[in-house]
Amino acid sequence: MIKGRKRVELTMDSILEKVTPFDIYYHFMPSKDWKLNDVTLSPFKTEDHPSFIIGNKYGNITHIAFNNTALRGDCFAFVKQLHNLSTLDDVLSKIDDEMGLGIRGVKKDYEIVISSYKQPEITKRNTYIQIVTRKFTKEELSYWNQYHQDISDLRKNNIYSIKTLYFNKQKFPLKETELRFGYFYPKGGYWKIYCPTASKKRKWLGNVPLNTSWGEENLEKDRNGLVCKSLKDYMVCRKVFSHVCGVQNESLGAFSPEFVESIKSKSKEIFYGGDSDKPGKEASYAITSLLGFKHINPPDPLLQECCKDFADMGRYKGLSYIEKHFKTKGLFG
C-alpha cells in the first residue's frame, strides 16, 4: 500500500477551500485600516485622498481603483496587479507561499491567522422580493405631495404602494398605519422598499445593486448635467431642471466607471448634489474631486432647518428656492 498525503493541485478552487477572498485581500493589503465597501487609500500609489474600494458586488468581493479603473477585479486579480505578476500560476504560488497554505509550498499556521479577525458578513444579491401592490392611500399621496409629486410622477418613476411584501417567499410584517413604497427598477427587476415613518433599521430594504443608476437619457451634450444621490432628490430636482440623472447613494461605490464615462460624454459639465451634513459633505468632496465633478450641495444654513438634501429643500423652501440655488451655482449655464 502506498502511503502519503494525496497531492492537491494548486488552483483557485483549492486555495478557496482553505481561505476566503476576504482573507486574501486582508493579507495582501499593505494597510489593515480598511473596511469592506468603504473607500480607502490605494495600495497602488501614495495618495492623500482615498480612491480605492474593496466591496461586495452580487455577493462576490471585488476591488477597483477609481483613479485607474484598469486596476479592478477579484482577489486573484488584486494579487497579480499589486505584485506585477505575469501568469495565474504565479499568482496562485504567491498566495500559497505567503499565506502558508501548504498546497504546493510550506504550510504555516494560516488557520490561526485568519481566525484572529472577524470575517465580514457577505450579503449576496439574491434576495427574492415579491410585492402585491395596492392603490395609493390618501396619506401616501399626501406624503408625496409635500415633495411636489402627484400620482402621475409616482407612476412615471415606478413607485408603488405595497399591500403585501415577501422576502425570499416569507411574508414580511408591515403595519397598516405605516407608509410603505416600492421603488421598482425595471432593468434587472430589482426592488427598493422605503418606509419613511419606520425605524432606521426598517426604513430601507431591497436587493438593488449598489451601482444602479438611471436618467442618462435626460442629459444633453451641450448642457450641464446634475447627478442626485437618491430617487426622491432626482424627482424633486427634475421639477426645476431637466438634465438630471441619479445613483443609489452617496458613496463612490455607487459610481461605476461605465456610468461616469457615459454621463461625462453626454454633458458639458457634471454637477453632483449630495447631502449638506458632515458625512454628506465628505462624500461629496471625495466624489467631485476624484471624478472631476462640480459640487452643488444644498446651502449650509438650511441644515439648521432640517434641509440636508434637495428633497427636503423643495419641501420646506419650495421649488423656486431650488431653482434660484441652481442658477446661482451655474448649473443652468
Secondary structure, 3 states (H helix, E strand, C coil): CCCCCCCCCCCHHHHHCCCCHHHHHHHHCCCCCCCCCCEECCCCCCCCCCCEEEEEECCEEEEEECCCCCCEECHHHHHHHHCCCCCHHHHHHHHHHHHCECCCCCECCHHHHHCCCCCCCCCCCCCCEEEEEECCCHHHHHHHHCCCCCHHHHHHCCEEEEEEEEECCEECCCCCCCCCEEEEECCCCEEEEECCCCCHHHHEEECCCCCCEECHHHCCCCCCEEEECCHHHHHHHCCCCCCEEEECCCCHHHCCHHHHHHHHHCCCCEEEECCCCHHHHHHHHHHHHHHCCEECCCCHHHHHHCCCCHHHHHHHHCHHHHHHHHHHCCCCC
